[in-house]
Amino acid sequence: MATAPITDNSPKSLLKTVEGKNDEKLEKKLTILESHGYILGKTIGTGSYATVKIAKSNRHDCQVAVKIVSKFQAPGDYLKKFLPREIEVVKGLKHPNLIRFLQAIETTHRVYIIMEYARCGSLLDMIRRDTFIDEFRSRRWFRQLLEAIDYCHGRGVVHRDIKCENLLMDQNFNIKLSDFGFARGQMKSKNGIAPLSETFCGSYAYASPEILKGVPYLPQLSDVWSMGVVLYAMVYGRLPFDDTNYSQLLKVPSKYKIKLYFLKNQTCLKLVVHLSHEYLYRNEYDCILIT
């Protein structure tokens, strides 16, 4: 005669079953990143469709930054165009003054971008803390930015969103250019013809006159313009243009004057003038040579 299996329906047994199911769910949630050796920590930045967290990387034996992009909240053109382009561009870049790309992980609901973690904040944080940046540090950091952009341009990559908040600091307070969300590759001249960009990229206060006018522009020169704005912001502690007044920004090439205050180092003053003012124009695509 068959007998029914003996089961333990005690509260203790049921609790174990519930706990076991919860553990399985938790394990599934953590498997994606943990299986790659990343343990998520605190949030260090949030946006409309992305969050940045610190993580411990067992593989690299250091802290890393993880950008978590929600596929449900991110715009379609960002997911289909800009995000894949960003990943493709940064995979091929390796320079001491660029935030290093480590890995990209895609799931049904999210994209995880694993990057080098810059623990000392941004250049914007430094300016806010110190009011302005002394000329010694400005010279050092501007040179590092220049070397990073020269490296990118030499490989046909344009950044198109250079600004103080995208210049991060490592533990030794070296500049690390980050956020290649608007970057493009394969922008080298071919047969003497330089490819132009038409997409509005970056922030108004750092945007070149061509971008503000909505006309095709040379993105390499637009990067140089933005670098000049960064240099001005460092040594003066303010932006050269008021980005709250769009009509004034459109007057930059002809009427709007940049207010230059006294600098002890005249070489620095001349460089600020050259990058932020003399760009305005012998012609719309004059090249600025820095020697």
Summary of the structure (lengths in Angstrom):
residues: 291
radius of gyration: 24.5
end to end distance: 97.4
largest distance: 103.5
contacts: 813
relative contact order: 0.09
helix: 39%
strand: 18%
